[in-house]
């Protein structure tokens, strides 16, 4: 017998948290400032995401120096109502 829409159960896993990550990369005598939003359950997961991103972005460089300025969980949700009517698609 086919399942109805109400019978389908969704994966109720914990949602990933948003993290603001600000860092500077020094490569070949130049510095690049980054501010990214990464997702993860905890700090170690976010660090792994950051390493993956650095490997993809700076794939051709043999050595990069990374200075992490901040890594904090975003806990506030923005109030979308203040933008209502301001922008039209």
Secondary structure, DSSP 4 states (H G I P E B T S, - for coil): -PPPGGGPPPP-PPPPEEEEEEEEEEETTEEEEEEEEEEESSHHHHHHHHHHHHHHHTTT-S--EEEEEEEEE--PPP-GGGGTTT---
